[in-house]
């Protein structure tokens, strides 16, 4: 009997939420465990890392010099690397440091800044190594995560949507909160995948899954700030949450800073 493909799950700067999404698969995870050898997953076991690996799932952003070294070694030992979650695909909340004075931030936060060994930026995994696939979300959708693992094992492209959250709302029969209530919403520029968690509760989308392909953030940002009367400061803040470092969101937030 042939050896099972070896799966590793790695953590960098993050909250562990995306790894917990994998554990939340429960019955489905048993099927995954039956199809692969989970060679390294500190969230679920204490097994020391021993490469090489067929698939590496990586959560978290690159925020320290040690991270840069470690991710390069993971790439060297892995046939396929998949970054999972907003931190790994865009830098996460941590990327807010990218727009400020890093030294001033460290001085204000830590009693002994001299002990802090960190990079001045928080960047996605793809900024350091080649990534075979990026799975968005804060946290990731567990069903999409299983699809990505299954697709990687089968050698095919994962079937993950790249259309906007608006499409998901329409398919679910959810009334548009922008049209019906005048509620600011990032749905038109956000990739679908959350299952319409916020909009189904009459709340605007927060952009957890990051920008969709060819997101027209300029048009939406203008409508939110001017037509809805939110103002430029609040509009910039809307684009600076889970995916603050994603280029379309970063660029749009900076545009509103200039007003």
N, C-alpha and C positions, 0 to 999 in steps of 0.2 A: 504494500500500500504506500502510495506516494506521501511524502511529508506535506502537512497542511501549510498554507501560506502563513507567514508570521506577521502579526499586527502589533504595532507599538503606538501608545498614546502618550504624548508629551505635553508638559505644561511650561509656559513662559509667564510673562507678566499678565495676570488675568484673575478672574474671580472663581474659576473652576466650573462656572455654570454650564459651559459647553460639554465638559467631560461628564457632568451630572446628567446632561441630556442623553448621553450614551447609556448610562446606568439606568435611566428612566425607561429605556426600551423594554426592560423586563423580559417578557416571553420572547420577544424578537431577539433580544440579546443572547438568549440561550441558543437560538438558531445560528447567530453569528459565531458564538463560541464553538459551536459544533463544526462550523465551516473553516475556522481559522484557529491558529494557536495564538492566544493573547500573550505575547512574549514580554511585554512591558506596559504596565498601567498602574502607576503608583496610587491612583485614586481608588483602585480596587484590590491591589495586592502589594506585597513588599518584595516581589521578585526583582533582583538587580538586573539592569539592562545588559543584554548580550545580543549584539547584532550578528549578522545583518538582518534586515527586515524587508518584507515585501511591501508593506504599507505602513506609513507613519502618519498618524493624525496629530496635528500640532495646534494647540490652543495657546493664545497669548501673544503679546507683542515683544519686539526686541527693544529693551530699555537699558541694558548694561553691557559693558565690554565682554563679560563672561557669556552673555546670551549670544553674542556674535560668533564666539568660538564654538559654543555648544551646538548652535543650529547648523553650522557648517559640517560638524561631525555627524549630525543626524542625517543630513543630506548625503554624505558619503556612504553611510551604512544602509540607505533606504532606496529601494527600486522606485517607489512612488511616495511623494510627500503631498499631503492634503492639509491645507490650513483651514481651521474651523473657527467660526465666530468673528465678531466685529473686531476684537483685539488683534487677532491673527491676520485679518484681511485688510484692516485699515488703520491699526494702531490703537483703537479703542478710546475710551475716555482719557487714557494717559496721553494721547496725542494733543490734548489741550496745552501741554507744556511747550509744544512746538511753536505756538504763536506768542509766547511770553518770554520774559527774561529769565532763563533757567537759573542763573546764579542767584537772582533775587528771590525766586520761588524757594530754592533750597534754604537760603538764609532765613526766610520767614517761617518755614515749616519745621526745620530741624534745629535742635539746640546745639548740635555739633556738626555743622555742614562738612567739616573735614573728614568725617567718617563715611560720607556718602560717595559711593563709586558707581555712578550712573552716567548714561549718555544724555546729551542735551535734547534728544528727540526720542519719541516713541514711534516706531515704524512697523509696518506689517512684515510678516515672514518673507514675502516676495521681494522685499527691498534688499535682502541679504543672499537669498538662494533662489534657484529655480523651483517653482511650485507647480505641481501637476494639475491641481484643481483648488479653487477657493470656494468654500461653502460659507455663505453669509448668515448673519443672524445674531441677535443678542437676547437669549442664547439661540443656537441653531435649532432648526426644526428636527426632531428626532427621526421622523419618517424620511426627510431628505438625507439625514446622516446615514441611515441604513441603505438608502438608494445609492449614495456615493460609494460606500464600502462594497456593496454588491456589484456595482458597475466596475469598480477597480479590479475586483477579483475576476470579473468576466472579460476584462479588457475592452470595455466599451465606454462611450461618453455618458456621464450621469444625466439622467432626465430630471433636471432642476429648472424651474421657470426663470426666465429673465425679463418677463413683462412686469408692469407696474402693479402696485397694490390695488389700484382702481379696478383692474380686470378681476382680481380676486373678489372684491366687494360686489361687482356686478354679477358674477357667477353665483354668489351666495345670496343674492337678492337683498343686499344691505343698501339702505337709502344713503346717498352721498351726504356726509355731514357738512361739506362746504356749501353745496347747493341748497340743502334744506334748512340748515341752521346758521350758515355763515361762520362755521368753525374752522380755524386755520388747520391745515392738514398737509402732511408731506407725502400722502399717498400717491399723487401723480408722478413723483420722481423717485419713489422707493420701490425696490424689488419686492415682489410678492413672496410669501412663504410663511407668514406668522399665523395664517388662518383668520385674519381680520380680527385680532383680539381687541384692539382699541375701537375700531370703527363699529364693531358689533355692539359696543356699549355707548354709542353716540359720542365718542371722543375722537379727536384727530389723530392720524398716524404720526408716530414719533420718529420714524425712519430707522427702526431697529435693524432692518435687513440691508441698509445702505442703498446707494444710488443704483437705479436700473440703468440699462444700456441707453446711451444718448439722452440722459435725463436733462430736461429743459428747466434747470434750476433758476435761471435768470427770470423767466416768465413767471414761474410760481412765486419766487421771492418777491417780485414786484407786486403781484396780486395780494399776497399776504400782508406786506408792509404798507402798501398804499390803499388798495381797495377795501381791505378789511380793517385798516386803521391800526394795525398792530405796532407799526413803527419799525425803524431799521434796527435798533438795538435788540429788541425782542425777536425779530426775524433772524438776525445773526445767531442768537442763542438757540433758536430752533434747529439750526443746522450744525450746532456744536454739542452733540450729545454722544451717542454710542459710536457714531462713525464720523467724528469730527475731522479725522485725518484723511477720509476718502476725498479724492481730488475735487469732484463736482461740488460736494458739500463744503469743503474747505474754501474753495474759490468763491462760492456764493456768500459765505459768511464774511469773508474779507471785503467783498463788494459793498456790503451793508455797513461795515466799519468805516468806510470812506465817506459816508453821508453824515 
